[in-house]
């Protein structure tokens, strides 16, 4: 297996620089973590982009929850971010009943970010009753290369069996990026099961969300991910 991907949530330049120096491969840039992560300002993106060299996936989300509210404003923000140089994004909406993806909203935003942008469908996948139906509905969407998922709305503790089962999906499917209550003690089983992409936020902030990302904490996770996988 190739070197695992390690993505860290950043709220601004300080977080981004610490994450990069600690060995993160990619950032998820957000604001408003009290609402689960919202679209950052254009100014924040521009400052972070100038400060780091690793890729930045920018959240496109107007409010807590998984309905596509304020879609016109989100499209305007997405277009402005594209003009500023953003080419990787995080988005994803469910229909009003949460039975499946809101394909209309997703496709409207994809038009705004353009077919050459790569993107992650975020943890909305954990809040729908039929994950495979959601994946089937989104299959072939231009630029979709990742699902951010804990395997369960309750987090990785509950979702571990689903994650391990989905690790064996056919080649060519979007990568599973494991995040949502992810802890270091989850890693041995996930790595041994074939998962190869991981996402953390609070786990690399010793002071919690009130404090910044800590480069040493990022490095500790990087070292765990790069250690040889033991044989069960």
Number of C-alpha atoms within 10 A of each C-alpha: 8 6 10 16 17 22 26 28 27 26 24 22 20 14 22 30 20 23 30 22 15 20 21 24 19 22 25 23 28 24 20 14 13 9 12 13 21 21 22 21 15 16 12 16 24 15 13 21 19 10 15 18 13 16 17 25 24 28 23 22 28 20 16 14 15 22 21 21 15 11 17 13 12 19 19 14 20 26 18 15 23 18 12 14 12 21 20 21 26 25 26 24 24 22 16 12 10 17 15 23 26 21 17 12 20 20 14 14 21 23 13 19 26 15 13 11 16 18 24 24 24 20 25 23 27 20 19 20 12 13 18 13 14 19 17 9 14 18 12 12 14 16 18 23 17 18 25 23 26 26 27 20 16 13 17 21 15 14 18 18 13 15 22 18 12 17 17 11 12 8 8 7 14 18 19 23 25 28 23 24 17 19 13 11 9 13 19 17 15 20 20 15 16 17 22 21 21 23 23 22 22 18 21 25 19 13 12 12 15 9 12 22 29 20 20 16 18 25 19 14 21 18 13 14 21 12 10 11 17 9 6 6
